[in-house]
């Protein structure tokens, strides 16, 4: 995968929030990025949408963003999430401005939770119908 932009080319104020992909190598690399961690803390302070899936919720846990919040992640990827209210039964969990997803198998639920936060429930219902998502 190749990034469209380097973090040095990004203007924080141009974005409504962050979506963090999972995978151990990705998460290890994201945890090394001090600029990203500063932006995530600031985004949480100002209630911007922060979404993390698979192993990535651990980043939010290490930053204290998940303290006292309900969250999920890939099974076993819970380092730093000790102060979260961990939910291992949900595909995606929204708690305030933070959305966490369990795995690639949860990606539709995770994406719809992001859509709900950004543009609202009406768009979620429309997408569920268009994608033929059934319970």
Buried (B, 14 or more C-beta within 10 A) or exposed (E): EEEEEEEEEBEEEEEEBBBBBBBEEBBEEBBEEEEBBEBBBEBBEEEBBBBBBBBBBBBBBBBEBBBEBBBBBBEEBBEBBEEBEBBEEBBBBBBEBBBBBBBEEBBBBBBBBBBBBEEEEEEBEEBBEEEEEEE
